[in-house]
Amino acid sequence: MAFAEHDVLIARDAVTVYNFLLDGANLPLWRNGIRDVRLVSGIPGTKGAVYQMTLSGPGGRPVAADFQITQARTGAEIEFQVIAGPIRPKGGYYLSTEGAGTRVRFALDYQPKGLLSLIKGSISRTIKEDVAQLDRLQQVLESQGAH
């Protein structure tokens, strides 16, 4: 099992943070290695919506990492499942109001099977690096003017 989580306190209200996270087009603004994200089916930001995402893989080659929103509760949580690509974790963003800001927890969980279980350590490191990028989300949102 590969599991990682990270949380930050962002000086923005929960609805602002939620709406930013819900828009897949914002992912490249705070997550490294994302080349492109676009909605391919469903209603943007709702349960069942599918996004095509392309990552920069080894040697700069494109890697599919399409995902589907599996749960969306306004201002509180967004859960997703990666449905294309070599590694298909489940994940989510969990928001709670804390003072004038919003605590955001980003969690990823992946159960490697078959040959991928041989590189579980590498996958665990990658997942930890992914969730740690939440610090960049904080910087991006707090650098924007108040909404």
MARBA-3410 file (N, C-alpha, C, O; in Angstrom, 1 decimal):
147
0.8,-1.2,0.0,0.0,0.0,0.0,0.9,1.2,0.0,1.9,1.3,0.7 ~ 0.5,2.2,-0.8,1.2,3.5,-0.8,0.2,4.6,-0.4,-0.8,4.7,-1.2 ~ 0.4,5.2,0.7,-0.5,6.3,1.1,0.3,7.5,1.6,1.3,7.3,2.2 ~ -0.2,8.7,1.2,0.4,9.9,1.7,-0.7,10.9,1.9,-1.7,11.0,1.1 ~ -0.4,11.8,2.8,-1.3,13.0,3.0,-0.5,14.2,3.5,0.5,14.0,4.1
-1.0,15.3,3.2,-0.4,16.6,3.6,-1.5,17.6,3.8,-2.5,17.6,3.1 ~ -1.3,18.5,4.7,-2.3,19.6,4.9,-1.6,20.9,5.1,-0.5,21.0,5.5 ~ -2.4,22.0,4.7,-2.0,23.3,4.9,-3.1,24.2,5.3,-4.3,23.8,5.1 ~ -2.8,25.3,5.9,-3.9,26.3,6.2,-3.7,27.4,5.2,-2.7,28.1,5.1 ~ -4.8,27.7,4.5,-4.8,28.7,3.4,-5.7,29.9,3.9,-6.8,29.7,4.3
-5.1,31.1,3.7,-5.8,32.3,4.1,-6.9,32.7,3.1,-6.8,33.8,2.6 ~ -7.8,31.8,2.9,-9.0,32.0,2.0,-10.1,31.2,2.5,-10.0,30.3,3.2 ~ -11.3,31.7,2.2,-12.5,31.0,2.6,-12.7,29.6,1.9,-12.1,29.4,0.8 ~ -13.4,28.7,2.5,-13.5,27.3,2.0,-14.1,27.3,0.6,-13.7,26.5,-0.2 ~ -15.1,28.1,0.3,-15.8,28.1,-1.0,-14.8,28.5,-2.1,-14.8,27.9,-3.2
-14.0,29.5,-1.8,-13.0,30.0,-2.8,-12.0,28.9,-3.1,-11.6,28.6,-4.2 ~ -11.5,28.2,-2.0,-10.5,27.1,-2.2,-11.2,26.0,-2.9,-10.6,25.4,-3.8 ~ -12.3,25.6,-2.5,-13.1,24.5,-3.1,-13.3,24.8,-4.6,-13.0,23.9,-5.4 ~ -13.7,25.9,-5.0,-14.0,26.3,-6.4,-12.7,26.2,-7.2,-12.7,25.8,-8.4 ~ -11.6,26.7,-6.6,-10.3,26.6,-7.3,-9.9,25.2,-7.6,-9.5,24.8,-8.7
-10.0,24.3,-6.5,-9.6,22.9,-6.7,-10.6,22.2,-7.6,-10.1,21.3,-8.3 ~ -11.8,22.6,-7.7,-12.8,21.9,-8.5,-12.6,22.1,-10.0,-13.0,21.3,-10.8 ~ -11.9,23.2,-10.3,-11.6,23.5,-11.7,-10.3,22.8,-12.1,-9.3,23.3,-11.8 ~ -10.5,21.7,-12.9,-9.3,20.9,-13.3,-8.3,21.7,-14.1,-7.1,21.4,-14.0 ~ -8.7,22.8,-14.7,-7.8,23.7,-15.5,-6.8,24.4,-14.5,-5.7,24.8,-15.0
-7.1,24.4,-13.3,-6.2,25.1,-12.3,-5.0,24.2,-11.8,-4.0,24.6,-11.3 ~ -5.1,22.9,-12.1,-4.1,21.9,-11.6,-2.7,22.3,-12.0,-1.8,22.3,-11.2 ~ -2.5,22.7,-13.3,-1.1,23.0,-13.7,-0.5,24.2,-13.0,0.7,24.5,-13.0 ~ -1.4,25.1,-12.4,-0.9,26.3,-11.7,-0.2,25.9,-10.4,0.6,26.7,-9.9 ~ -0.5,24.8,-9.9,0.1,24.4,-8.6,0.8,23.0,-8.5,1.5,22.7,-7.5
0.5,22.2,-9.5,1.1,20.9,-9.5,2.1,20.7,-10.6,1.8,20.9,-11.8 ~ 3.3,20.3,-10.3,4.4,20.2,-11.3,4.1,18.9,-12.2,3.5,18.0,-11.7 ~ 4.6,19.0,-13.4,4.5,17.9,-14.3,3.2,17.7,-15.0,3.1,16.8,-15.8 ~ 2.2,18.6,-14.8,1.0,18.5,-15.5,1.0,19.3,-16.8,1.2,20.5,-16.7 ~ 0.9,18.6,-17.9,0.9,19.3,-19.2,-0.4,19.9,-19.6,-0.5,21.0,-20.1
-1.5,19.1,-19.4,-2.8,19.5,-19.9,-3.9,18.8,-19.1,-3.7,17.7,-18.7 ~ -5.0,19.5,-18.9,-6.2,19.0,-18.3,-7.4,19.5,-19.0,-7.5,20.7,-19.2 ~ -8.3,18.6,-19.4,-9.5,19.1,-20.0,-10.7,18.2,-19.7,-10.5,17.0,-19.5 ~ -11.9,18.7,-19.5,-13.1,18.0,-19.3,-13.4,17.2,-20.5,-13.5,17.7,-21.6 ~ -13.7,15.9,-20.4,-14.1,15.1,-21.6,-15.5,14.5,-21.5,-16.1,14.2,-22.5
-16.0,14.5,-20.2,-17.4,14.1,-20.1,-18.0,14.5,-18.8,-17.3,14.7,-17.8 ~ -19.3,14.7,-18.7,-20.0,15.1,-17.5,-20.0,16.6,-17.4,-19.6,17.4,-18.2 ~ -20.6,17.0,-16.2,-20.7,18.4,-15.9,-19.5,18.8,-15.1,-19.2,18.1,-14.1 ~ -18.8,19.9,-15.5,-17.6,20.3,-14.7,-17.7,20.3,-13.2,-18.7,20.9,-12.7 ~ -16.8,19.7,-12.5,-16.8,19.7,-11.1,-17.9,18.9,-10.4,-18.1,19.1,-9.2
-18.6,18.1,-11.0,-19.6,17.3,-10.4,-19.2,15.8,-10.4,-18.4,15.4,-11.1 ~ -19.9,15.1,-9.5,-19.7,13.6,-9.4,-19.9,13.0,-10.8,-20.9,13.3,-11.4 ~ -18.9,12.2,-11.2,-19.0,11.6,-12.5,-18.3,12.3,-13.6,-18.0,11.7,-14.7 ~ -17.9,13.5,-13.4,-17.2,14.3,-14.4,-15.8,13.6,-14.7,-15.1,13.2,-13.7 ~ -15.4,13.5,-15.9,-14.2,12.8,-16.3,-13.3,13.9,-17.0,-13.7,14.6,-17.9
-12.0,13.9,-16.5,-11.0,14.9,-17.0,-9.9,14.1,-17.6,-9.4,13.1,-17.1 ~ -9.5,14.5,-18.8,-8.3,13.9,-19.5,-7.1,14.8,-19.0,-7.1,16.0,-19.2 ~ -6.1,14.1,-18.4,-4.9,14.8,-17.9,-3.7,14.1,-18.4,-3.6,12.9,-18.5 ~ -2.8,14.9,-18.9,-1.5,14.4,-19.4,-0.4,15.0,-18.5,-0.3,16.2,-18.3 ~ 0.5,14.0,-18.1,1.6,14.4,-17.3,2.9,14.3,-18.1,2.9,13.6,-19.2
4.0,14.9,-17.6,5.3,14.7,-18.2,5.9,13.5,-17.5,6.1,13.5,-16.3 ~ 6.1,12.4,-18.3,6.7,11.2,-17.8,8.2,11.1,-18.0,8.8,12.2,-18.2 ~ 8.7,9.9,-17.8,10.2,9.8,-17.9,10.6,10.2,-19.3,10.0,9.9,-20.3 ~ 11.7,11.0,-19.3,12.3,11.5,-20.6,11.4,12.5,-21.2,11.6,12.8,-22.4 ~ 10.4,13.1,-20.5,9.6,14.1,-21.1,8.4,13.5,-21.9,7.6,14.3,-22.5
8.3,12.2,-21.9,7.2,11.6,-22.7,5.9,11.8,-22.0,5.8,11.9,-20.8 ~ 4.8,12.0,-22.8,3.5,12.2,-22.2,2.9,10.9,-21.6,3.1,9.8,-22.1 ~ 2.3,11.1,-20.4,1.7,10.0,-19.7,0.3,10.3,-19.3,0.0,11.4,-18.8 ~ -0.7,9.5,-19.7,-2.1,9.7,-19.3,-2.3,9.5,-17.8,-1.7,8.6,-17.2 ~ -3.1,10.3,-17.3,-3.5,10.2,-15.9,-4.9,10.8,-15.7,-5.2,11.6,-14.8
-5.8,10.3,-16.6,-7.2,10.7,-16.6,-7.9,10.4,-15.2,-7.5,9.4,-14.6 ~ -8.8,11.3,-14.8,-9.4,11.0,-13.5,-10.9,11.4,-13.6,-11.3,12.1,-14.4 ~ -11.6,10.8,-12.6,-13.1,11.0,-12.5,-13.4,11.4,-11.1,-12.8,10.9,-10.1 ~ -14.2,12.4,-11.0,-14.7,12.9,-9.7,-15.7,11.9,-9.2,-16.7,11.6,-9.8 ~ -15.4,11.4,-8.0,-16.3,10.4,-7.4,-17.1,10.9,-6.2,-18.1,10.3,-5.8
-16.8,12.1,-5.7,-17.5,12.7,-4.7,-17.2,14.2,-4.7,-16.1,14.6,-4.9 ~ -18.2,15.0,-4.6,-18.1,16.5,-4.5,-19.1,17.1,-3.5,-20.3,17.1,-3.8 ~ -18.6,17.6,-2.4,-19.5,18.2,-1.4,-19.0,19.7,-1.3,-17.9,19.9,-0.8 ~ -19.8,20.6,-1.7,-19.5,22.0,-1.8,-18.8,22.5,-0.5,-19.3,22.4,0.6 ~ -17.6,23.1,-0.7,-16.9,23.7,0.4,-16.3,22.7,1.4,-15.6,23.1,2.4
-16.4,21.4,1.1,-16.0,20.4,2.1,-15.0,19.3,1.5,-14.0,19.0,2.2 ~ -15.4,18.7,0.4,-14.5,17.6,-0.1,-14.7,17.4,-1.6,-15.7,17.6,-2.2 ~ -13.6,17.0,-2.2,-13.6,16.5,-3.6,-12.8,15.2,-3.6,-11.6,15.2,-3.2 ~ -13.4,14.1,-4.0,-12.7,12.9,-4.2,-12.6,12.5,-5.6,-13.5,12.8,-6.4 ~ -11.6,11.8,-6.0,-11.4,11.4,-7.4,-10.7,10.0,-7.4,-10.1,9.5,-6.5
-10.8,9.4,-8.6,-10.1,8.2,-8.9,-9.4,8.3,-10.3,-10.0,8.7,-11.2 ~ -8.1,8.0,-10.3,-7.4,8.1,-11.6,-7.8,6.8,-12.3,-7.8,5.7,-11.8 ~ -8.3,7.0,-13.6,-8.8,5.9,-14.4,-8.0,5.6,-15.6,-8.4,4.6,-16.3 ~ -6.9,6.3,-15.9,-6.1,5.9,-17.0,-4.6,6.2,-16.6,-4.4,7.1,-15.8 ~ -3.7,5.4,-17.1,-2.3,5.6,-16.8,-1.8,4.4,-16.0,-2.5,3.5,-15.6
-0.5,4.3,-15.9,0.2,3.2,-15.2,-0.1,3.1,-13.7,-0.2,1.9,-13.2 ~ -0.3,4.2,-13.1,-0.6,4.2,-11.6,-2.0,4.9,-11.4,-2.1,6.0,-11.9 ~ -2.9,4.2,-10.7,-4.3,4.8,-10.6,-4.7,4.9,-9.2,-5.5,4.1,-8.7 ~ -4.2,5.9,-8.5,-4.6,6.1,-7.1,-5.9,6.7,-7.0,-6.5,7.3,-7.9 ~ -6.5,6.6,-5.8,-7.7,7.3,-5.3,-7.1,8.5,-4.5,-6.1,8.4,-3.9
-7.9,9.6,-4.5,-7.4,10.7,-3.8,-8.6,11.6,-3.4,-9.7,11.4,-3.8 ~ -8.2,12.7,-2.7,-9.2,13.6,-2.3,-8.6,14.9,-1.6,-7.5,14.8,-1.1 ~ -9.4,15.9,-1.7,-9.1,17.2,-1.0,-10.2,17.3,0.0,-11.4,17.2,-0.3 ~ -9.8,17.6,1.3,-10.7,17.7,2.4,-10.5,19.0,3.0,-9.4,19.3,3.5 ~ -11.6,19.8,3.1,-11.5,21.2,3.5,-12.3,21.4,4.8,-13.4,20.8,5.0
-11.7,22.2,5.7,-12.5,22.6,6.9,-12.1,24.0,7.3,-10.9,24.5,7.1 ~ -13.1,24.8,7.7,-12.9,26.2,8.1,-12.1,26.2,9.4,-12.4,25.5,10.4 ~ -11.1,27.0,9.4,-10.2,27.2,10.6,-9.9,28.7,10.8,-9.1,29.2,10.1 ~ -10.6,29.3,11.7,-10.5,30.8,11.9,-11.0,31.4,10.6,-12.1,31.1,10.1 ~ -10.2,32.4,10.0,-10.6,33.1,8.8,-10.1,32.3,7.6,-10.3,32.8,6.4
-9.4,31.2,7.8,-8.9,30.4,6.6,-9.5,29.1,6.5,-10.5,28.7,7.1 ~ -8.9,28.3,5.6,-9.3,26.9,5.3,-8.2,26.0,5.4,-7.1,26.1,4.8 ~ -8.4,24.9,6.2,-7.4,23.8,6.3,-7.7,22.9,5.2,-8.9,22.4,5.0 ~ -6.7,22.6,4.3,-6.9,21.6,3.2,-6.0,20.5,3.4,-4.8,20.6,3.6 ~ -6.6,19.3,3.3,-5.8,18.0,3.4,-5.9,17.4,2.0,-7.0,17.2,1.5
-4.8,17.0,1.5,-4.7,16.3,0.2,-4.2,14.9,0.5,-3.1,14.7,1.1 ~ -4.9,13.9,0.1,-4.5,12.5,0.4,-4.6,11.7,-0.9,-5.5,11.9,-1.7 ~ -3.6,10.8,-1.0,-3.6,9.8,-2.1,-3.3,8.4,-1.6,-2.6,8.2,-0.7 ~ -4.0,7.5,-2.2,-3.9,6.1,-1.8,-3.8,5.2,-3.0,-4.6,5.3,-3.9 ~ -2.8,4.3,-3.0,-2.7,3.4,-4.2,-2.3,2.0,-3.7,-1.4,1.9,-2.8
-2.9,1.0,-4.2,-2.6,-0.4,-3.9,-1.9,-1.0,-5.1,-2.6,-1.5,-6.0 ~ -0.6,-1.0,-5.1,0.1,-1.6,-6.3,-0.1,-3.1,-6.4,-0.2,-3.8,-5.4 ~ -0.3,-3.6,-7.6,-0.6,-5.0,-7.8,0.4,-5.5,-8.9,1.0,-4.7,-9.7 ~ 0.6,-6.8,-8.9,1.5,-7.4,-9.9,2.9,-6.8,-9.8,3.5,-6.7,-8.7 ~ 3.5,-6.6,-11.0,4.8,-6.1,-11.1,5.0,-4.7,-10.4,6.1,-4.4,-10.0
4.0,-3.9,-10.4,4.1,-2.6,-9.8,4.4,-2.7,-8.3,4.9,-1.8,-7.7 ~ 4.0,-3.8,-7.7,4.3,-4.0,-6.2,5.8,-4.0,-6.0,6.3,-3.8,-4.9 ~ 6.6,-4.4,-7.0,8.1,-4.4,-6.9,8.7,-3.0,-6.8,9.8,-2.9,-6.3 ~ 8.0,-2.0,-7.2,8.5,-0.6,-7.1,7.7,0.2,-6.2,7.5,1.4,-6.3 ~ 7.1,-0.5,-5.2,6.3,0.2,-4.2,7.0,1.4,-3.5,6.3,2.4,-3.3
8.3,1.3,-3.2,9.0,2.3,-2.6,9.1,3.6,-3.5,8.9,4.7,-3.0 ~ 9.3,3.4,-4.7,9.3,4.5,-5.7,8.0,5.2,-5.8,7.9,6.4,-5.9 ~ 6.9,4.3,-5.9,5.6,4.9,-5.9,5.2,5.7,-4.7,4.6,6.7,-4.8 ~ 5.6,5.1,-3.5,5.4,5.9,-2.3,6.0,7.2,-2.3,5.4,8.2,-1.8 ~ 7.3,7.3,-2.7,8.0,8.6,-2.8,7.3,9.6,-3.7,7.1,10.7,-3.4
6.8,9.1,-4.9,6.1,9.9,-5.8,4.8,10.5,-5.2,4.5,11.6,-5.4 ~ 4.1,9.6,-4.6,2.8,10.0,-4.0,3.1,11.1,-2.9,2.3,12.0,-2.7 ~ 4.1,10.9,-2.1,4.5,11.9,-1.0,4.8,13.2,-1.6,4.5,14.2,-1.1 ~ 5.6,13.1,-2.7,6.0,14.4,-3.4,4.7,15.1,-4.0,4.6,16.3,-4.0 ~ 3.8,14.3,-4.5,2.6,14.9,-5.1,1.7,15.6,-4.0,1.3,16.8,-4.3
1.5,15.0,-2.9,0.7,15.7,-1.9,1.4,16.9,-1.3,0.8,17.8,-0.8 ~ 2.7,16.8,-1.2,3.5,18.0,-0.7,3.4,19.2,-1.5,3.6,20.3,-1.1 ~ 2.9,19.1,-2.8,2.7,20.2,-3.6,1.6,21.1,-3.2,1.4,22.2,-3.7 ~ 0.9,20.6,-2.2,-0.2,21.4,-1.6,0.3,22.8,-1.1,-0.4,23.8,-1.0 ~ 1.6,22.8,-0.7,2.2,24.0,-0.2,2.2,25.1,-1.3,2.0,26.2,-1.1
2.4,24.6,-2.6,2.3,25.5,-3.7,0.9,26.0,-3.9,0.7,27.2,-4.3 ~ -0.1,25.2,-3.7,-1.5,25.7,-3.8,-1.7,26.8,-2.8,-2.3,27.8,-3.2 ~ -1.2,26.7,-1.6,-1.3,27.8,-0.6,-0.7,29.0,-1.2,-1.3,30.1,-1.1 ~ 0.5,29.0,-1.7,1.2,30.1,-2.3,0.4,30.8,-3.4,0.2,32.0,-3.5 ~ -0.1,29.9,-4.3,-0.9,30.4,-5.5,-2.2,31.2,-5.0,-2.4,32.3,-5.4
-2.9,30.5,-4.1,-4.2,31.1,-3.7,-4.0,32.4,-2.8,-4.7,33.4,-3.0 ~ -3.0,32.4,-2.0,-2.7,33.5,-1.1,-2.1,34.7,-1.9,-2.2,35.8,-1.4 ~ -1.5,34.4,-3.0,-0.9,35.5,-3.8,-2.0,36.2,-4.7,-1.7,37.3,-5.2 ~ -3.1,35.6,-4.9,-4.2,36.2,-5.6,-4.9,37.2,-4.7,-4.9,37.0,-3.5 ~ -5.5,38.2,-5.3,-6.2,39.2,-4.5,-7.4,38.6,-3.9,-7.9,37.6,-4.3
-7.8,39.2,-2.8,-9.0,38.7,-2.1,-10.2,38.7,-3.0,-10.4,39.7,-3.8 ~ -11.0,37.7,-3.0,-12.2,37.6,-3.8,-13.5,37.9,-3.1,-14.5,37.9,-3.7
END
